Amino acid sequence: MNVAIPSQLRDYTGGHAQVEAHGATLADLLADLERRYPGVRFRMIDEQDRIRRHIRIFVNREQARDLGAALGANDEVVIVGALSGG
């Protein structure tokens, strides 16, 4: 499935805004992303296996809060990173 990558994580994906990844659950998808793009998962998931506060992951435009969320082959996954500044 296609995964939209926010600009602050594109250094890990070789600059790609859209990448391909697979998984039956969100956790599986993130593990696949980590295999393909080492280091990217740690930027999204903390040491307690929770989505970091500054990251939002949407599956079919619904915010995913649980890494165990089931995914379908045609689902759309969008990762969004919070922007800050002053």
N, C-alpha and C positions, 0 to 999 in steps of 0.2 A: 504494500500500500504506500501511497505518497505521504510524506511527512514534511510539513512546512517548518523550516528552521529559522529562528529569529536571528537578526544580524549579529548579536553579541556571541552567538555560538557557531557562526559560519567559519571561523578559523579552524574548527575541528573537522568541518565537512569539506575542506578545500574550497571554501567560498560559495558552495552550493546552497541556494535558498530552498530547494526541494530535493529530498533524497528518498530513496526506496528503503523500506524496512518491513520485517514480517514478525508476526507474533499473534498467539491466540489471546493474550492479555496485554494490558499496557506494560506490565513488568517485562514480559517476553519481548515486546517491541523495543523497549529501552535497552534490554540486554543485547538485542540484535544491533541496535545503533552503536552500542559500546564496542561490539566486535568489529564493526565496520569503521568506526571513528573513535579510536581510543581516547578516553578522557572526557567525552561529552556527557556521559551519564552523571558523573560526579557534579557537574555544573547544574544539573537539574534535580538530583535526588540527594538528600542529606544522609548522614551516618545512621539514622534511625529508619531508613527506607521510606521517607516521606518526601513528597514534592516540596522543594524549597519555596519559601515564602514569596520570593520574587519571580517565580515561574508559574505560569498557568498552562495547562494542557487541555485542549479541547478535542473531543471526539464527536464528529458530526455536529459541530457548533454547540455542544453541551460540555460544560466544564467537568473534567474528570478529577475526582478527588482521591480515588482509590487505585492503587497499582494493580489490583486484581480485576479491574474492569475488563470485561470480555470485549474483544475486537472481532470484526468481520473483515473479510478479504477486501471489501469495497469501501471500508470506512475511511473518512478523511480525518487526519490527525494534524492539528496545528499547535505548535509550541510557541508560547508568547513569553517574552521577558519584559519585566517592568523597566520603564525608563525613569531615570532620576536626573535631577539637575536643579539649577536655581537661576 
